[in-house]
Amino acid sequence: MPDLQKLIDEQCLKSQHPEEFKTLVTAINNELNNDGLEPSEIQWVILLNHVDEMLTRNHNEEYLPEMEATLFAELTDKSLEMAVNIIKSNQKLAENEKYLLAVHMENILGNIN
């Protein structure tokens, strides 16, 4: 099991929004714990980096282009549900960020590599 706190602390040093980052990571970790999921260290590193990028986009008012839901049709309902729950925990994030989060959740669920 990775030392999550160490990974979070390392990413916080790079983050422009460390407090929001920590709050969002806590929500993600809670969502994963609710389902008994334990991401690998590399999954955490990639996820933490992308979460920080999501927050930076939001603060810079840079948003992902609109995406067709059909592009993500192969994602399971579970991964999308988890991503929506995480997005709802931070009302500032754009809703279409859920698709990128869902890809991470799908990977953690073991459905994609």
Secondary structure by P-SEA (a helix, b strand, c coil): ccaaaaaaaaaaaacccaaaaaaaaaaaaaaaaaacccccaaaaaaaaaaaaaaaaaaaaccccccccccccccccaaaaaaaaaaaaacccccccaaaaaaaaaaaaacccc
